[in-house]
């Protein structure tokens, strides 16, 4: 699991100093992803305990005190999120967000990134991660994987190679002059938010 991306919305009250309110920060993270549990926090600074978020294109579920899970509910390319005082119905601030589709994660085999060499193991397992530079939390499960080894194809559900596939790879390695075998695979990855994404990968496996 990689780092979590938390979008911090800081409240700016009209005619208030920074010590009483705050400015909106972290502009590089003002992106919401479709099919993803975007976490948005309100930095309150004691302004009010009756604050909520609203948007025409996003639904919010309260996760913790001043912390919300934001789910994109439209096909809009961008949206405004408003901080509202629920006691007075006053709009305290608004922030502009771009809306993007979440890209497929990188595929890892036995914790080795796509394109690298993997040592053959009894438990060959797949996982999905984003690069450490992308601050997203992504818990994955693999719905279906098709794997090709020496022109032989196998298909299986889940993220663990069946025993027959591991045995086939081991035999292919023993019969190879390089004592290694190249495999390619196509996985349907279902992660945070439940949206399926297809991702291909290639690995070299040796003993």
HELIX and SHEET records of a PDB file:
HELIX    1   1 UNK A   27  UNK A   29  5                                   3    
HELIX    2   2 UNK A  163  UNK A  174  1                                  12    
SHEET    1   A 4 UNK A   6  UNK A  10  0                                        
SHEET    2   A 4 UNK A  38  UNK A  43  1                                        
SHEET    3   A 4 UNK A  67  UNK A  72 -1                                        
SHEET    4   A 4 UNK A  58  UNK A  64 -1                                        
SHEET    1   B 4 UNK A  31  UNK A  34  0                                        
SHEET    2   B 4 UNK A  91  UNK A 101  1                                        
SHEET    3   B 4 UNK A  78  UNK A  85 -1                                        
SHEET    4   B 4 UNK A  51  UNK A  54 -1                                        
SHEET    1   C 3 UNK A 112  UNK A 113  0                                        
SHEET    2   C 3 UNK A 106  UNK A 109 -1                                        
SHEET    3   C 3 UNK A 126  UNK A 129 -1                                        
SHEET    1   D 5 UNK A 117  UNK A 119  0                                        
SHEET    2   D 5 UNK A 196  UNK A 206  1                                        
SHEET    3   D 5 UNK A 180  UNK A 190 -1                                        
SHEET    4   D 5 UNK A 141  UNK A 149 -1                                        
SHEET    5   D 5 UNK A 152  UNK A 157 -1                                        
END                                                                             
